[in-house]
Amino acid sequence: MRYIRLKSGLQHDQVLNRLFYNPEIIELHLEEQHLYQPDLIVRTIEFLKAKGVRVYLHHPTTFQGKHLDIVSPFQQMRDHYDWSCKLLASICRMEDVNCVIHCHYKALDTHDYLNAANRALMRGRIEEILSICDKSFLWEDTTEGIFSAQNPYLLGEIVGPLQLPLTIDLSHSFISLNGDNKRLKEHLDAFHQYANYFHVVDSSGLRHDSLPLGAGKIDWKMVKPYLKDRDFIFEIDLRASNYIDCSPMIESAVYFEKI
């Protein structure tokens, strides 16, 4: 079967479940504690590469139980963000892989895209991370705020000038655009040249729901041509199975191939 492109944690039972389906790609979602076990990250990458799997990493989403934020008002979080990027950049260079990274997850006051000072602050912080590593990170959009499809200045002030390689999460973009497929097409027309990688996942367009393909409202026939010759994974919510059973991702791959 084609398009077996899956997400996994570092937990061994999750990795073995994904390998059962002979995947082309596995994205390893890292958690904060894994940063203190870099040898485990490297061993898992090398184990998967030995099986012929292309590997991507995903930067941990939280620090001390709070969502990471590149422009956090808390120095400790900013320092952790920078330190974690240095660590993961070194692993990416050593293993020749890429890492998905978020600027932010929730839209706080500092993420008000109508505020030019906020936009400049975020661009400056991104440039600081690019000075650490400008090759390994793929910057993922979120559902609202500065680094989202909501922001009309994102392309002209940040992505274009910095030539940022992106991960476009199609559900995030769709939610940002209020579930409007016409606006999603316009967004992909503008941004796809920067998209090295995609998260392929359906949505109702109302909230962060991470649905299997066909269970939401995204027009996949419209979207599929943008994914030609690009790497992607099916990032379907697996919480009901405690993240072990990835069959909703496999069902999405079947759906995608039939389009």
C-alpha positions in Angstrom: 0.0 0.0 0.0 1.2 3.5 -0.8 1.3 6.5 1.5 1.9 4.7 4.7 3.2 7.8 6.5 2.7 7.7 10.2 3.3 9.5 13.5 4.7 7.8 16.6 6.1 8.5 20.0 9.4 7.1 21.1 7.7 4.3 23.1 8.7 1.0 21.8 5.2 -0.4 21.5 4.1 2.5 19.3 7.2 2.1 17.1 6.5 -1.6 16.6 2.9 -1.0 15.8 3.9 1.5 13.0 6.5 -0.9 11.6 3.9 -3.6 11.2 2.5 -1.6 8.3 5.8 -1.2 6.5 5.8 2.7 6.6 7.6 5.0 4.2 7.8 7.8 6.8 7.6 8.0 10.6 7.5 11.2 12.5 8.7 10.8 16.0 6.8 13.1 18.4 9.2 14.0 21.2 8.3 14.8 24.8 10.3 17.0 27.1 11.8 14.1 29.0 13.3 12.7 25.8 15.5 15.8 25.5 17.4 14.5 28.5 17.8 11.1 26.7 19.4 12.1 23.4 20.9 8.7 23.0 17.4 7.2 22.9 16.4 9.6 20.2 19.4 8.7 18.1 19.0 5.0 18.6 15.3 5.2 17.5 16.2 7.2 14.4 18.9 4.7 13.5 16.7 1.7 14.2 14.0 3.1 11.9 16.5 4.1 9.2 17.9 0.6 9.2 14.3 -0.6 8.4 14.2 1.7 5.4 12.0 4.3 7.0 12.4 8.1 6.4 12.4 9.8 9.8 11.2 13.2 10.9 11.3 14.6 14.5 8.7 16.8 16.2 10.0 19.3 18.8 8.3 18.7 22.2 5.2 20.8 22.6 5.5 21.6 26.3 8.0 22.7 28.9 7.1 22.0 32.6 3.5 21.3 31.6 3.0 24.5 29.7 2.9 24.9 25.9 6.1 26.2 24.4 6.2 29.7 23.2 9.1 31.3 21.2 8.2 34.7 22.6 7.2 33.6 26.1 7.5 36.4 28.7 9.3 33.9 30.9 13.0 33.8 30.4 13.3 30.2 31.6 10.9 29.0 28.8 12.8 31.0 26.2 16.1 29.6 27.4 14.7 26.1 27.3 13.3 26.7 23.8 16.8 27.8 22.6 18.6 25.0 24.3 16.2 22.3 23.0 16.7 23.7 19.5 20.5 23.5 19.8 20.2 19.9 21.0 17.8 18.8 18.2 19.7 20.7 15.5 22.8 18.7 16.5 20.9 15.4 16.2 19.3 16.4 12.9 22.7 17.3 11.4 24.3 14.0 12.7 21.4 11.8 11.4 20.4 13.9 8.3 16.8 14.3 9.4 14.5 17.3 9.8 12.5 18.5 12.9 9.1 20.1 12.9 8.9 23.1 15.2 6.2 25.5 16.4 6.6 29.1 17.3 3.5 28.9 19.5 0.4 26.8 20.1 -2.1 29.1 21.7 -2.8 32.7 20.7 -1.9 34.9 23.7 -1.8 38.7 23.7 1.8 38.5 22.4 0.5 36.7 19.4 -1.9 39.4 18.2 -1.0 39.6 14.5 -2.5 43.1 14.2 0.2 44.5 16.5 3.3 45.3 14.4 5.6 45.1 17.5 4.4 41.6 18.2 5.1 40.5 14.7 8.6 42.0 14.8 9.3 40.3 18.1 8.3 36.9 16.7 10.4 37.4 13.6 13.4 38.4 15.7 13.1 35.3 17.8 12.8 33.1 14.7 15.9 34.7 13.3 17.7 33.8 16.6 16.7 30.2 16.1 17.8 30.3 12.5 21.2 31.5 13.7 21.4 28.2 15.6 20.3 26.1 12.6 18.7 27.3 9.3 18.5 24.0 7.6 17.0 21.3 9.9 13.7 23.0 11.2 10.4 22.9 9.4 8.1 25.6 10.9 4.5 24.5 11.5 1.5 26.8 11.5 -1.0 26.7 14.3 -4.7 27.5 14.5 -4.6 31.2 15.5 -2.2 34.0 16.1 0.9 35.3 14.4 2.1 32.0 13.0 -1.2 30.9 11.6 -3.2 31.3 8.3 -5.2 34.0 10.1 -2.2 36.4 9.8 -2.3 38.4 6.5 1.3 39.5 7.2 2.8 36.0 7.7 4.0 35.6 4.2 5.2 39.1 3.5 6.9 39.8 6.8 8.1 36.4 8.1 8.0 33.4 5.8 9.0 35.2 2.5 11.8 37.4 3.8 13.3 34.6 6.0 12.7 31.9 3.3 11.3 29.7 6.1 10.8 26.0 5.2 7.4 25.1 6.4 5.3 22.2 7.7 1.7 23.0 6.7 -0.8 21.3 9.0 -3.9 21.3 6.8 -6.3 21.0 9.6 -4.7 24.0 11.4 -4.9 26.1 8.3 -8.5 25.0 7.7 -9.5 26.0 11.2 -7.6 29.3 11.0 -9.7 30.0 7.8 -13.0 29.2 9.5 -13.5 26.0 7.6 -13.5 27.7 4.1 -12.1 25.5 1.4 -11.8 28.4 -1.1 -9.7 30.3 1.4 -7.6 27.1 2.0 -6.9 26.8 -1.7 -5.8 30.5 -1.8 -3.6 29.9 1.2 -2.0 26.8 -0.4 -1.4 28.7 -3.6 0.5 31.4 -1.7 2.4 29.1 0.7 3.0 25.8 -1.0 6.3 26.8 -2.5 7.7 27.1 1.1 6.1 23.8 2.3 8.7 21.0 2.5 6.3 18.8 4.6 2.6 18.5 5.5 0.5 17.1 8.2 -2.5 15.5 6.5 -5.5 15.4 8.8 -9.1 16.3 8.5 -11.2 18.8 10.5 -14.6 20.2 10.9 -13.0 23.6 10.7 -14.3 24.7 14.1 -11.8 23.4 16.6 -8.6 21.3 16.9 -10.2 17.9 16.3 -7.6 15.9 14.3 -10.0 13.7 12.3 -9.4 10.8 9.9 -9.7 11.8 6.2 -13.3 12.0 5.1 -14.6 12.6 8.6 -14.2 16.3 8.3 -14.9 19.0 5.7 -11.6 19.5 4.0 -11.8 19.1 0.2 -9.1 16.5 -0.3 -9.6 16.3 -4.1 -8.6 20.0 -4.2 -5.8 19.5 -1.7 -4.1 16.4 -3.1 -2.3 18.1 -6.0 -0.4 20.3 -3.6 1.1 17.2 -1.9 2.7 15.9 -5.1 6.3 15.0 -4.5 6.2 16.3 -0.9 6.7 14.3 2.3 3.8 14.2 4.7 2.2 12.1 7.4 -1.3 11.4 8.5 -1.5 13.0 11.9 -4.8 11.6 13.2 -5.8 11.8 16.9 -5.1 8.4 18.5 -5.9 9.2 22.1 -8.8 6.7 22.2 -6.3 3.9 21.6 -3.7 5.4 24.0 -1.6 6.2 20.9 -0.7 2.6 20.2 -3.2 1.5 17.5 -2.5 3.6 14.4 -5.2 2.1 12.2 -7.0 5.5 11.8 -3.9 6.7 10.0 -3.9 3.6 7.8 -7.6 4.1 7.0 -6.7 7.7 6.0 -3.9 6.5 3.7 -6.4 4.2 2.0 -8.9 7.1 1.6 -6.1 9.4 0.3 -5.0 6.8 -2.3 -8.5 6.5 -3.7 -9.0 10.2 -4.3 
